[in-house]
Amino acid sequence: MMILMNCLCHARLLVVALTVFVCVGMWGCSDRVEFKWVGRGNMSIAGFIDDSLVVAYDCRGWLETTETWNGGYSEDEGCGHDRLLVYNYRVQEDGPRWSDSLTNKSGGYRWYQLTDSIFWRWEGYNILLWKLGETAHEMKLSRKNEGCSQEFEINRIHQWLDDGFIALGGRFSAGGDSCQYAVLDTISGILTYKRLDKDLEWIEICDDVRAFGGDIYCLVLDRELFDVLLLINSDVKNTLLKDDFQLNRYATISFIGNYMNIFQSLCFLEKEQIKWLTNFSSEKVSFGDGKGNYITYEN
């Protein structure tokens, strides 16, 4: 009996020792994570400076692989190292007139146009601003609601009345107490979400809107005829015909700096008349004169 008890005791000690050994071994195990930057890509158009220069942006891809201690494997990828580039879209050149990487971060790269020479993108809850020829800097934002409670995702900011900027998301048709637009004060850094008051109710029909001086300009895509209307202070001033711009229900129209994007046609205003400049595409960043001639730039 004594021999049997000794054997059982030794066996238990052996199990405990093995358990401790395995646990200690596991403490030394960890996931293997590798992060690396790859080539540049995803070049797209941010906006137009004047009648010959365009600003594009791209990013440098990254890949992160994880091999777990128990044999698992996963991949994650994204973009970073934002870069802005200035090209001539009137004359084919070898590459950009200017380019510079603006951040060393691994996230966020899509840029938008704020004014003729200033561009922006989201930096978390704040805005990163870049002016042609300068370095990017972050504008810290504080938010408040004025007569509404449900905010929206902002993807357009244009010049507005009283030296402010109007910030927009989708269409203005949100009902209830949803916010319909916002006003950005770049001096105070305050972004104020609002609903349209009586004087501005007419812009509910607009696909995009901005101010030039003290006048409000509005672009509307007619969902029945598919023509584009230009309104100034609620009055129709110009009509772009469907057939001239190959417009359909999927057409996108917007202000882009001091110009207009009419379904991938760049246009500008001259004495309340809309003039065509060039066709453009963000794919490979190309521009056409309507006669089969193209200017193209790639990463």
Backbone torsions as a table, in degrees:
resi	resn	phi	psi	omega
1	MET	NA	-44.7	179.7
2	MET	-60.0	-41.3	178.6
3	ILE	-61.5	-42.2	-179.5
4	LEU	-63.3	-42.7	179.8
5	MET	-64.7	-40.4	177.4
6	ASN	-61.8	-38.9	179.3
7	CYS	-65.1	-43.8	179.0
8	LEU	-62.9	-39.3	179.3
9	CYS	-63.2	-45.5	178.2
10	HIS	-61.7	-38.6	-179.0
11	ALA	-64.6	-41.9	178.6
12	ARG	-64.4	-41.3	178.5
13	LEU	-62.3	-37.5	179.1
14	LEU	-64.9	-42.4	178.8
15	VAL	-62.6	-44.8	178.7
16	VAL	-61.3	-43.0	179.8
17	ALA	-63.3	-42.9	178.6
18	LEU	-64.7	-40.0	179.4
19	THR	-62.5	-44.9	177.9
20	VAL	-61.4	-41.3	-179.7
21	PHE	-62.3	-45.7	-179.6
22	VAL	-63.7	-44.4	-179.8
23	CYS	-61.5	-45.2	178.3
24	VAL	-61.7	-39.6	178.1
25	GLY	-61.7	-39.7	-179.8
26	MET	-68.8	-32.7	177.9
27	TRP	-59.8	-28.3	-179.1
28	GLY	-83.3	-7.2	-178.3
29	CYS	-90.5	143.7	176.8
30	SER	-153.9	163.3	177.6
31	ASP	-69.7	146.2	176.6
32	ARG	-102.7	115.0	-177.1
33	VAL	-114.5	128.2	177.1
34	GLU	-122.6	133.1	178.9
35	PHE	-123.6	131.7	178.1
36	LYS	-147.4	146.8	174.7
37	TRP	-86.5	144.2	178.7
38	VAL	-122.0	-160.5	-173.3
39	GLY	-72.5	166.7	178.4
40	ARG	-81.0	151.2	179.4
41	GLY	-168.2	-167.8	177.2
42	ASN	58.2	38.5	179.3
43	MET	-72.8	137.1	-179.0
44	SER	-149.4	168.4	-177.0
45	ILE	-89.6	130.1	176.9
46	ALA	-95.2	-36.0	-179.5
47	GLY	170.0	-179.1	-174.8
48	PHE	-120.8	132.3	-178.3
49	ILE	-83.1	-48.9	179.9
50	ASP	-151.8	-158.6	-175.2
51	ASP	-82.6	14.1	175.2
52	SER	-144.2	-14.5	-175.5
53	LEU	-116.4	137.0	179.4
54	VAL	-124.3	148.1	175.4
55	VAL	-108.3	125.6	176.1
56	ALA	-117.0	165.4	176.5
57	TYR	-136.4	153.4	172.3
58	ASP	-146.7	-175.2	-179.4
59	CYS	-149.4	164.5	177.5
60	ARG	-101.3	126.1	-178.1
61	GLY	-72.5	153.6	174.7
62	TRP	-135.7	153.6	-180.0
63	LEU	-133.8	129.9	177.4
64	GLU	-122.3	122.1	179.0
65	THR	-112.5	143.7	-179.9
66	THR	-129.3	121.8	172.4
67	GLU	-108.5	115.5	-176.4
68	THR	-81.7	160.0	-176.1
69	TRP	-63.2	-22.9	-178.1
70	ASN	-100.6	18.9	173.1
71	GLY	98.4	-0.8	179.1
72	GLY	-75.7	160.8	-178.3
73	TYR	-146.5	137.4	177.0
74	SER	-148.5	157.2	178.9
75	GLU	-129.1	146.0	173.5
76	ASP	-137.1	141.6	-178.3
77	GLU	-140.5	159.8	-179.9
78	GLY	-173.0	-160.8	-175.1
79	CYS	-134.7	152.7	177.1
80	GLY	-165.6	-160.8	-177.2
81	HIS	48.6	55.7	-178.4
82	ASP	-50.8	144.1	176.7
83	ARG	-139.2	137.4	172.7
84	LEU	-109.5	143.7	-175.8
85	LEU	-134.9	141.4	178.0
86	VAL	-111.4	122.4	-179.5
87	TYR	-119.6	157.8	169.2
88	ASN	-92.2	123.8	179.8
89	TYR	-104.4	5.7	175.9
90	ARG	-95.3	-36.6	-176.8
91	VAL	-127.3	131.6	178.8
92	GLN	-66.9	125.2	177.2
93	GLU	-123.3	171.5	-175.7
94	ASP	-69.6	-26.6	-177.2
95	GLY	-175.1	-160.2	-177.2
96	PRO	-72.3	149.3	172.6
97	ARG	-67.9	-32.6	-176.7
98	TRP	-155.8	145.0	173.5
99	SER	-154.8	150.7	179.1
100	ASP	-162.7	137.8	173.0
101	SER	-76.1	134.1	-173.0
102	LEU	-104.0	-25.5	179.4
103	THR	-138.9	159.8	175.7
104	ASN	-107.8	16.3	-174.6
105	LYS	-85.4	160.8	-176.7
106	SER	-95.5	1.8	-179.2
107	GLY	-134.5	149.3	175.2
108	GLY	81.9	123.3	177.8
109	TYR	-151.9	-10.9	-175.0
110	ARG	-76.6	125.7	-177.6
111	TRP	-112.2	149.7	179.8
112	TYR	-128.8	162.3	-179.6
113	GLN	-94.8	134.5	178.0
114	LEU	-103.4	-53.1	175.4
115	THR	-131.3	-168.1	-178.9
116	ASP	-65.1	-23.3	-176.6
117	SER	-130.8	4.4	-178.2
118	ILE	-119.8	134.8	-178.7
119	PHE	-125.5	157.4	-174.5
120	TRP	-144.1	159.6	167.3
121	ARG	-152.7	163.3	179.1
122	TRP	-70.9	139.9	174.4
123	GLU	-128.2	80.8	-171.8
124	GLY	67.2	-120.7	177.1
125	TYR	-93.9	1.9	-179.5
126	ASN	-112.4	-177.8	-178.5
127	ILE	-120.3	134.6	173.5
128	LEU	-97.9	126.9	-177.1
129	LEU	-114.0	141.7	176.2
130	TRP	-136.0	129.7	175.2
131	LYS	-110.1	140.5	-177.4
132	LEU	-49.2	122.1	177.8
133	GLY	88.1	-1.6	-179.2
134	GLU	-119.2	178.3	177.3
135	THR	-92.0	156.3	-179.8
136	ALA	-74.5	146.2	174.8
137	HIS	-140.2	154.5	-175.1
138	GLU	-94.5	133.0	172.9
139	MET	-103.4	115.3	179.5
140	LYS	-78.4	133.0	-175.1
141	LEU	-109.7	144.8	165.3
142	SER	-119.2	147.2	-173.2
143	ARG	-119.1	146.7	172.2
144	LYS	-148.9	156.3	179.0
145	ASN	-111.1	141.0	-178.6
146	GLU	-129.5	94.7	178.6
147	GLY	82.7	13.0	178.2
148	CYS	-152.4	166.1	-175.3
149	SER	-130.8	-24.9	-176.1
150	GLN	-101.9	109.2	-177.7
151	GLU	-77.6	177.1	-176.8
152	PHE	-140.4	166.3	178.5
153	GLU	-81.7	126.1	-176.7
154	ILE	-93.1	129.6	176.3
155	ASN	-133.3	5.2	176.5
156	ARG	-144.0	136.6	172.7
157	ILE	-135.6	122.6	-178.7
158	HIS	-125.0	162.9	175.8
159	GLN	-65.2	144.2	-171.8
160	TRP	-136.5	-171.1	-177.9
161	LEU	-72.1	156.4	175.3
162	ASP	56.5	37.5	176.4
163	ASP	63.7	18.1	176.4
164	GLY	-97.0	-172.9	178.5
165	PHE	-132.6	136.4	177.3
166	ILE	-93.5	132.3	-178.7
167	ALA	-111.9	129.9	-171.8
168	LEU	-129.3	156.9	174.8
169	GLY	-121.2	-103.0	176.8
170	GLY	-87.2	-142.8	177.8
171	ARG	-81.3	169.7	-175.1
172	PHE	-84.5	2.7	-168.4
173	SER	-78.1	1.9	-179.5
174	ALA	-56.4	131.7	-176.6
175	GLY	-102.5	-168.6	178.9
176	GLY	62.9	-136.1	178.2
177	ASP	-102.9	19.8	177.8
178	SER	-68.5	143.7	177.0
179	CYS	-75.0	139.7	-176.7
180	GLN	-104.4	-26.8	177.9
181	TYR	-158.4	174.4	177.5
182	ALA	-140.2	157.4	177.5
183	VAL	-120.4	127.8	179.7
184	LEU	-102.6	123.7	172.6
185	ASP	-99.0	108.0	-175.2
186	THR	-74.9	-15.8	177.9
187	ILE	-77.1	-48.1	-178.6
188	SER	-88.8	-18.1	-176.1
189	GLY	74.2	22.7	-179.4
190	ILE	-98.5	129.0	176.0
191	LEU	-107.7	112.4	-174.6
192	THR	-107.3	117.5	177.7
193	TYR	-84.4	139.2	-173.7
194	LYS	-143.0	168.3	163.1
195	ARG	-108.1	156.2	-177.2
196	LEU	-69.3	131.7	173.7
197	ASP	-86.2	-179.6	-173.0
198	LYS	-58.8	-38.4	-177.6
199	ASP	-69.3	-20.1	-177.0
200	LEU	-110.6	2.4	-176.8
201	GLU	-58.6	-27.8	-177.4
202	TRP	-64.6	-22.3	-177.3
203	ILE	-79.7	1.0	176.2
204	GLU	-58.0	-27.1	-177.8
205	ILE	-81.6	-10.8	-172.0
206	CYS	-76.2	138.5	169.1
207	ASP	-79.0	-31.3	174.5
208	ASP	-154.1	156.0	-174.3
209	VAL	-152.4	148.2	175.6
210	ARG	-160.3	171.9	177.8
211	ALA	-114.0	141.5	167.5
212	PHE	-117.5	108.7	-174.3
213	GLY	66.1	-128.1	179.6
214	GLY	-97.9	9.9	-177.9
215	ASP	-108.7	144.3	179.2
216	ILE	-99.7	124.5	178.7
217	TYR	-105.6	136.4	-173.3
218	CYS	-133.9	133.5	174.8
219	LEU	-108.5	131.9	-177.8
220	VAL	-130.9	129.2	171.4
221	LEU	-95.3	116.4	177.1
222	ASP	-67.7	113.8	-175.1
223	ARG	-74.7	-3.3	176.9
224	GLU	-106.4	-48.5	-179.3
225	LEU	-91.8	-20.0	-177.5
226	PHE	63.9	27.8	167.8
227	ASP	-89.1	161.9	177.0
228	VAL	-110.0	131.1	179.4
229	LEU	-108.8	138.4	171.3
230	LEU	-106.6	119.8	177.2
231	LEU	-110.6	140.7	173.0
232	ILE	-124.0	116.6	-177.0
233	ASN	53.4	44.3	175.5
234	SER	78.8	-4.4	179.0
235	ASP	-98.6	134.0	178.3
236	VAL	-72.4	122.7	-177.3
237	LYS	-111.3	-22.1	-176.0
238	ASN	-157.9	150.4	177.6
239	THR	-130.6	127.3	174.5
240	LEU	-101.5	123.6	-173.3
241	LEU	-79.4	145.3	-178.6
242	LYS	-51.6	-49.9	-174.2
243	ASP	-67.6	-31.9	-179.0
244	ASP	-68.0	-29.3	-176.3
245	PHE	-119.1	11.0	178.5
246	GLN	51.9	47.6	-176.3
247	LEU	-82.7	148.1	175.8
248	ASN	-150.0	-173.7	-175.7
249	ARG	-65.3	-17.5	-179.4
250	TYR	-97.6	4.6	-177.4
251	ALA	-64.6	140.9	174.7
252	THR	-109.3	135.1	178.3
253	ILE	-134.0	140.8	-178.2
254	SER	-166.2	160.8	168.5
255	PHE	-82.4	142.8	179.9
256	ILE	-138.0	95.1	-170.7
257	GLY	65.9	-131.4	177.5
258	ASN	-89.8	9.5	-177.9
259	TYR	-117.4	-176.8	179.2
260	MET	-130.4	141.3	173.3
261	ASN	-102.5	105.1	177.7
262	ILE	-105.7	85.7	177.9
263	PHE	53.8	55.9	178.9
264	GLN	68.8	21.4	168.8
265	SER	-114.5	128.0	179.3
266	LEU	-88.6	125.3	-177.9
267	CYS	-131.1	161.6	176.8
268	PHE	-139.2	162.7	-178.5
269	LEU	-96.7	135.1	175.0
270	GLU	-139.4	106.4	-177.6
271	LYS	54.3	48.8	177.2
272	GLU	67.3	10.8	175.0
273	GLN	-107.5	142.3	-178.5
274	ILE	-92.9	123.1	-179.0
275	LYS	-112.2	140.0	-179.9
276	TRP	-85.5	137.7	177.9
277	LEU	-110.7	-53.6	-176.5
278	THR	-165.0	155.8	166.2
279	ASN	-85.6	152.2	178.6
280	PHE	-148.7	157.1	177.9
281	SER	-142.1	140.8	177.2
282	SER	-79.0	-16.1	178.4
283	GLU	-75.4	112.4	-173.6
284	LYS	65.8	4.6	-178.9
285	VAL	51.4	85.1	-176.7
286	SER	-128.1	155.8	-176.5
287	PHE	-136.9	138.0	-178.1
288	GLY	-125.7	149.8	-179.7
289	ASP	-95.1	5.5	-179.2
290	GLY	83.4	-0.6	-179.2
291	LYS	-118.9	15.8	179.1
292	GLY	91.1	4.2	178.0
293	ASN	-100.4	135.9	-174.7
294	TYR	-131.0	147.0	169.6
295	ILE	-113.7	124.5	-171.8
296	THR	-132.1	139.3	175.9
297	TYR	-130.4	142.0	179.0
298	GLU	-127.3	165.9	175.9
299	ASN	-60.9	NA	NA
